[in-house]
Amino acid sequence: MIYRFRVILDNDTKDDIFRDIEIRQTDTLEDLHNSITQSFGFDGSEMASFYRSDDQWNQGEEISLFDMSEGLNEVKLMNETRIDDIADAENTKLIYVYDFFNMWTFFVELGEIVEVSESTDYPNLLYVHGQIPTEAPQKNFEAEHTGGDYDTEEDFNDDLDPSNYDDLDFDTNWN
């Protein structure tokens, strides 16, 4: 089967910028990553990750291009993860981030699952809409006010002296 994805640049401009890509369901996320970078004109040399997402585009589990954990954590890698292992008719949304210094962020949505066409080479760029800007759109990373425990500056405990380890309630030889 062939998965048809729409890859939309997350930007705050009035212009929509997206690509429609067809790819085999058995290809890896690294194959999808390569298709996305090529279709948007990136050289593909920067770090990137996919993130599982729910219907509200909340970021979930990371699937990374490279293992940067130095063996400390188990990391899912793109080249080891088939597309149909994370996307299907029920789980249609992914977030893709390319170049963590510039934070090119894309919404990737599975739009359709179709039969293989013998006359088509996959992956296949179906449609291009809009030109990518020269710089990544700026992101506003302000957290929403949740009404949690610390509503005002007065709520924080300013009486702590970091030079006095006895007051900090932890073992100084923890590492």
N, C-alpha and C positions, 0 to 999 in steps of 0.2 A: 504494500500500500504506500501511497504518497501523501505526505503531510504538506498542506499549503499554509504557510505562516505569513502574517502581515507583521512587519517590523517597523514600529513607529518611533521616531525620535521624540524624546520627551523634551519639548521646548515650550517656551512661553511666548512664542511669536504667533502671529495670525496665520502663518503659512503652515500647512500640514506637510510633513516630510516623512515618507514611508517607502518601503520596498515590499513586494510580495515575492516570496521565495517558495519553490517546491523542493522537497527533499525526501529521500526514502525514510520510512519510519525506522528502519534498521541501521541507518547512519548514526554516527556519534554526535554529541553536542559540539565536539571540536570541528566536525564537518559543517555544522550549522554556523558556528563562530566564523569559520573561514568564509562561508557564503555571505554572512552579514558584513564582515570587514571589506570584502571585495566589492559588494554592491554599494557600499557607502563611500568607497574610495580610500579606505584606510590601508596602511601597509601591513597590518596584522602583527606588528612586532611588540605591541604593548600588552601588559597584563589585562586579563579579562575574566569575568565570571558571569555565569547564569545563576539566577535565584528562582526557586519555585515561588509561585505566587497564587494567591486566592482570587476570588472574583472582585475584590476591592483593591487589587494590586498591592497587597501587603507583602513585603519581602520575607521569604522563608529560607529554606535550606540552600546553602551555596554549593555550586558545582564549579570548580575553579579550573583555569587553564593549566596552571602549574601548582605543585605542592610546595607552599612556602612555610609549612608548619614546622619544619625541621624535625619531623617525627614525633612531635608532641601531641598532635591530634590526628584523628583519622579524617582525611579530606577526600571528598568525591572529586574525581577528575573528569574533565570533558572527554578525553580520549578513551575513557573506560565506561562512559555512560551513554547507552543508546537513547535515541530520542524517544522511542516508544516506552522506555522505562520511566520517563517523567512526564510525558505529554500524551493525552488520549482524549476521547470525546468528553470525558468528565473533568479533566485537568488541562485546561486550554491556555493558561497564561503563565508566562515567564517574564522576568526582568533580566535584561542583559546590560552589563556595564563594561565598557571598553576604555582603557587608559585611565587608571585610577588617579592620575594627577589632574586630568582634565574632566573626568567623570562624564564621558559620553554615556548617556542612559537611554535605553530603548525598552519599549513595551513590545513583547513578542507574543502574538496570539495565534493559536491554531484556529484557522477559519474553516478548513474543510479537509476531509480525508477522501482521497479519490484512488481509482485504479491506476496502475502503472501504464504509461503510454510508451509503446515500443519505439516510437519515433523520437522520443525525447531523451536527452542526456540529463542526468541529475547529479548534483543539484542544479536547479533551473531558476534563473531570475525571470519572473513573470511580468512584473510591472514596476516602474520607477515613477515616483511622484515627488517633486520638489528637490531642490539642491541643498545639500548639507552646508551649514554656515562654516566660515573659516575657523571659528572658535566654538567650543562647546557652550551651550546655553548655561548661564549661571543658575545655580541651585540655591534655594533658601532652605537651610537646614535648621530653622528654628523649631523647637519642639512646641507642641500645643500645650497650653496650660491644662493640667489634669486635675487641679484642685487637690493635689496630694498633701503630704505632711508639711512641706516647706513652701508656704504661700508667699511669705515676705522675708526680707533680709533678717528681721528680728527673730525669725523662727530658727535660725542656725545657731549652734552653740559656738560662740566666739571665745569661750573660756579655755579652749585647748591650747596647750603650749607644745608644739611639735619637738622642741628641744628637750622636753622632759618625757622620756619614754615610759616612765611609770604611770603617767596619766592616760596613755593611749590604749591600754588594755590589750596588749598583744606581746608575744614573746619576741624579744629583739633578735634572737638567733633562729628565726623561723626558716631561713634558707640554708 
